[in-house]
Amino acid sequence: MTEPLPLTKRRAKSSVTPESYKLAMRQVASPVTIIAARNGEERNGLTATAVCSASADPPILVVCVNRSASAHDLIAESGAFSVNFLTVEQTGVARLFSTSKLSPEARFEGGVWREGVTGAPLLEGALSAFECEIVQIQSFDSHTVFFGRVCAVESQGGGPLLYNDGFFRRLEPN
């Protein structure tokens, strides 16, 4: 693994505020996922769009989770997580997992869930589902970045659920 590049001594002054950053990011369409984990009998998850591929060889996914999220500590403690990319038919599941006041049990009442090889919950009918073992954790201000080595993957295709400008969206055919 290579070392990170050193920060330069001269840094550009930023005029970017959290509000302007969020407004600009809202314009970028992102796939909607459920990140889920299990530790013993306890399971939890959250709706997230901050997920990306870091490497294909070895296969590594990166997920960013706000430390205030109810599922954060469970993900960190479990050592594994799933990333379930949702289809347009799973908008209701996305809403359940994005409602912070719901209990984990109520969230998992949406959709059909099963345990994967890592123990992480997998959503039946997901566009693609990845099971990951945590190989590295980095903290950045309000969020934790989890690097997960992909241990198992399932893909069935379909229409992806997207998030853009505060709304769930679907792709239009050409």
Secondary structure, DSSP 8 states (H G I E B T S, - for coil): --------SS-------HHHHHHHHHTS-EE-EEEEEEETTEEEEEEE--EEEEEETTEEEEEEEETTSTTHHHHHHHSEEEEEE-BGGGHHHHHHHT-TTS-HHHHTTSS-EEE-TTS-EEETT-SEEEEEEEEEEEEETTEEEEEEEEEEEEE----BEEEETTEEEE----
